[in-house]
Amino acid sequence: MKSAKKIIIAATLSLVMAVTLAFTPFKNGKVIMIITLEVKSFTDWKKGFDAGAPIREKAGIKVLSVCSSIENENQITVIEEAESAQAAHDFLALLKSKQKEGDLSKLDIKLYDKAE
């Protein structure tokens, strides 16, 4: 039952993201992704994040900054640049599919048109 609920939530989030991206005009092509999340251990998460560099490179995602909160190092913000809205969408779908149960919480993703 718990697993089915998570699948429904993931499917709903993916659908909302797909609809949002489909109707969002990105003027300059490039998309800035700001991803905030809370993890169990920054050190463990960072190892996995660094290991994902080839996946990001293949997806055309450039990491601009990785930050952890001064108050709680397990609260993280990652700022990345995607070549297009479609590349951002595809990468975020991949990110969500690889999300381990209980590994990430308070995941928040925002997409911005690169103004300059």
BELKASUL-V164785 format. One record per pair of residues at least 24 apart in sequence whose ideal C-beta (glycine too) atoms are under 7 Angstrom apart, sorted by the first residue. I is the first residue (numbers start at 0). J is the second residue. Records with the same first field share a line. If there is no record, write none. Layout:
# BELKASUL-V164785
I: J / J
This chain:
# BELKASUL-V164785
9: 95
12: 95
13: 92 / 95
16: 88 / 91
17: 88
20: 84 / 88
23: 84
25: 84 / 112
26: 112
27: 112 / 113
28: 82 / 83
29: 80 / 81 / 82 / 113
30: 81 / 83 / 84 / 87 / 110 / 111 / 112 / 113
31: 78 / 80 / 111 / 113
32: 79 / 81 / 87 / 108 / 110
33: 76 / 78 / 109 / 111
34: 77 / 108
35: 75 / 76 / 107
36: 75 / 103 / 105 / 106
37: 73 / 74 / 104 / 105
38: 73 / 75 / 102 / 103
39: 73 / 102
40: 73
41: 67 / 72 / 73 / 75
44: 75
58: 86 / 89 / 90 / 93
59: 86
60: 90
80: 113
